[in-house]
Amino acid sequence: MAIDGRIAGIEAFDLGVRLTGNNGGDTRVSVTPDGITLEPGDVSGLPLVLEFDAASFVLTVMGRVNGGTARGDTALAERFGNIFFRI
């Protein structure tokens, strides 16, 4: 739940998102009570990397499937997924 633009009850954490394929790349994600920030960068050494091909990334973002592969801390993957309200 957001309060004054903040994410209530969130303990800060970092993770990576890797998109595979010709136009893929790595993105570092930081989740804090102030929100979520994204920046391109090296995801090695992060506790969790979510890996997607382009099609499963789009379908996951649109809430059609729970796609991708969680590499690392699966409990953190669940925490991250539970931040979002799926339609």
C-alpha positions, 0 to 999 in steps of 0.5 A: 500500500502506498502512503504519500508516494511511499511503499508502506512496510517495505524493507529495502532490497536489490535484485536484477532482471535479465532479458535474454535475446538480441535486444536483451540486457541486465537491469539493477532494481532497487526497492525501498520505501520510497519506491522502485528504481531501475538502472542498467548494470551488472547483476552479478553478486545480487541475491536474486536475478529474474531471467526472462526471454522477451515474450515471457517478460511481456506476458509477466508484466501484463499479468498474463503468466508468472514467467521467467526463472528466479536464480538465487533467493526465491523468497526474495522473488516472492516478496518482490512479486507480492508488491504488485497488484495484478489485474 
